[in-house]
Amino acid sequence: MPISTDSKKIEELLTRGVEKVYPSPEFLQARLKEGKQLSLYLGIDPTGPDLHIGHSIQLRKLRQFQDLGHKVILLIGDFTGMIGDPTDKSAARVRLTREQVLKNAEHYKEQASKILDFGGKNPVELKYNSEWLSKLDFSQVIEAAAHFTVQQMLERDMFEKRLKEGKPIHLHEFLYPLMQGYDCVAMNVDGEVGGNDQTFNMLAGRDLMKAMRGKEKFVITDKLLADPTGKKMGKSEGNMITLSDSSDEMFGKVMSWTDGMIVGGFELLTDVSMEEVVAISKSLIREEVNPRDVKARLAREIVGFYHGEKEAAAASERFDQLFQKKETPNDIPEVQIKGSMKISDVLVQVGFASSKSDARRLIDGGGVKVNDVVVEDAELMVPPGALIQKGKRHFVRVTNS
């Protein structure tokens, strides 16, 4: 596949959704203009069974490189996943077994293929870092560790915070960025892409690559989807979209995002041109449009990407029927829940069932709906923002506490 040096596409790659480029945007732009194939990767630790829409930000950046003809690697951190990334953690992660890690990663390729092309003339390569990390002997670990200082590791915000709070920092947590950094050395790549929360780990790899291979590795840190206050979507908020979500789940979760996430959503998660994204931002600032309508368009764009335009339109219509066309009462009471909860627990908490067994009887009888869909599974996770219905007349909306 020929390498494209299209200036407009390179500019989009270097700017859209990008927070920073190391060592500099000019360095990477020059490399891209050379017309030679570069190799780069995104590493994902399989800490859960689903890739989520936060991952899609980096996957979309990889796709831009792939479309230009560059060699892209999706790296599954089946070894580092067992160590646990300490990023943003106030305590050490619970370590996973190899069996848990491999089970979590079982459908990653299938989910990532909604964005990346694993076939064709320039297929994405799937790799697992246990291939090299599990074979390192102690002398090799010491050799790699010799390129870092304890002071460097302690510069990480969460480690500084833990020290001040008297919380323990485990030695294996220091080894995590070392192991992640070694990935790029083992693969001898030209660059890496990741979220801005992975900056420390990716720069550790950049330092290690320079020390061990004498190579200037580029790093692209992407923005994370958050509102102006820094509030992000997440599992605890109950509005995290996974790439395996249904069209209705995706649409409803986007509609539950704060208005401050609309512009970022268009930039990071859609193919809408940046010129139009800027225009959308200005129209929202000037209060020329209803944020709800703009958010509905964002939801259609996202659902359309993963499920097709026809299904996006259908999901939009179903959402409107439920929330906009007065097919439900106007004075629906609200009850707070803490993140996503099982529907059986929600029914008890909101007073629709006296016990979990009573909740299961209601569900088995077809008397419970979530967002107008009959519930068949008592283990169904219900996110904040969902509309719960018991029978024909009892409604409640759950909100985040």
Secondary structure, DSSP 4 states (H G I P E B T S, - for coil): -PPP--HHHHHHHHHTTEEEEES-HHHHHHHHHTTPPPEEEEEE--SSSS-BHHHHHHHHHHHHHHHTT-EEEEEE-TTHHHH---TT-SSPPPPPPHHHHHHHGGGHHHHHTTTS-SSSSSPPEEEETHHHHTT--HHHHHHHHTT--HHHHHTSHHHHHHHHHT----HHHHHHHHHHHHHHHHHT-SEEEEEGGGHHHHHHHHHHHHHHH----EEEEEP--B-TT--B--TTTT-PPBTT--HHHHHHHHHTS-GGGHHHHHHHH----HHHHHHHHHHHHTT-S-HHHHHHHHHHHHHHHHH-HHHHHHHHHHHHHHHTSSSS-SS--EEEESSSEEHHHHHHHTTS-SSHHHHHHHHHTT-EEETTEE---TT-EE-TT-EEEETTTEEEEEEE-
